Amino acid sequence: MGCRLNAAEGARIRGALEAAGWEVREDGSPGEAPADAFVLHSCAVTGAAQAEALRRVRAAKRAGIPEIVVAGCVANVAPEAELREAGATGVVSRRASAATGLAAIVGAALRGAVAPELLSFATTRAPVKIQDGCSFRCSYCIVPDARGEPRSRPFGEILSECSALVARGYREIVLSGVNVACWREGGRTLSSLVRAVAAIPGLARVRMGSVEPRTTEEEVVALMGEPEARLCPMLHYPLQSGSDRILRAMRRRYTAAQYRGAVERALARVPRLGLGADVIAGFPGETDADFEETVRLVRDYPFSNLHVFPYSERPGTPAAAMPGAVPVRVRRERARALIAIGEEKRAAFAASLAGAEADVLVERVGPDGTASGWTGQYLRARIPGRSPADAGALLRVRVLRAEGDALVAAPV
Ligand code: SF4
C-alpha cells in the first residue's frame, strides 16, 4: 500500500522472500487458491488507509491464510494487539522485539541492505530509497511516529544499488524517501547525490520524489534546467493550503508568499517545468475564504500534477483534536472543485508543450508500432511508427499535439 517509498521497500521485501525460496504473488489480495502466507506493507497516512490495512488482514484471515505478517506504517502506529486480533501472526515494527520466521525475513529486508539483484519493479523505472523518517511534525501527519527521526542512507550504498539496477536494465531511478530534501552525508547534500547518480553510465535519467519547499536546495532545482544533468524537469512541492492561517495550523514551514516565491524561482529557472503539488481540502478551521486563497494560488501557476485529498482525521495527530471540523460533505465538495481545476491545468500544461521538444522514456511498443512512455514532466506520450527495439530507449521527440493530458510526438 501507499507511497513510492513503500514501493521501494516492497521490492526489497519481495526480493528477500524470493531469495528465501518463497514464490511471490503480487496481487495485493489473497487470490483464488489460498496462499501459504500474506505480507502487507501497510500505509497509515489517513485513518481510512489504516482501516483498509486492517480490512485486508481480516480478509486474509478469513481466506484461511495461516501466516499473516504486517509491516510498514500501520505496524508502527497501531497497537500490536489490535493487529493480532485482526489476524496478524507477525508484526514488523521499529519497536518489535526479535521476530522469527517470515516476519524476521521481512524485518531484515527493511533494515538491511538487500542485494540489488533481488529487487524487481514492473516498469523501466526503479524507486530507490535514499532516506527515511521525518522530524517536521506537521500537525496532520503520523509519519514522524511511524517512521521516526530522519536518517540518510549512506552515499556509497545508494550508488551501488543504483549501479546494480542500471546494470540490470532499469533506465530511470526515482530518488525516494519521506523527506528527501533532508538527505545529508558529511558535507554532501542532495544535489551532489543527484549528480553522482545521474553520472552512472547507462542510466537514462533521475527523477526526484516530492520535496519540501524551502528545504530543497536551489541547486537541485537548477540541475533540472541543465539537460546534461539528466534530472527530470519535474518538481513536486507539497502545498497543502494557500492560506497562511491554515498553513500555520498545519505547522507547515512556509507561508503562501514563500511557497509562491519558491515556485516562481523554479519556473524562471527550468523551461517547461512539470509542477506538482499535494493539497488538503477542508482542514479543521478552513473557511470559504481560506479555501478561496488555495484556489487562487493553484490557479496562478501551471501545475501539471495536482494531488488533492479531502482532509481525513488521522487519530493520534494534533490536527485530529483541533476544533472547527469542516463537514465531510464540504471537504468533498472543495476537493472536487480542486480536482477539476487540477485536470484543467494538466491538460493546459500538455497543450502548452505542442511544438516543444521533450525526452520520452519508452516503456513499451505496441503491435501497431506505437511507442508509449513518459516525459520527464510525467506526461504520457505516444510516438507512432516505432520498432520494438525502442523499448527502454530515451527518445528525443517533438510534441505534435496534446490529446487530453497525453502527448502525441515524433522523434526529432
Ligand atoms: S514534512 Fe510534514 S507531512 Fe511530510 S512527512 Fe514530515 S511531518 Fe509528514
Residues whose N, C-alpha, C, O or C-beta is under 5 A from the ligand:
A	BS01	SF4	C134 F136 R137 C138 C141 V143 V178
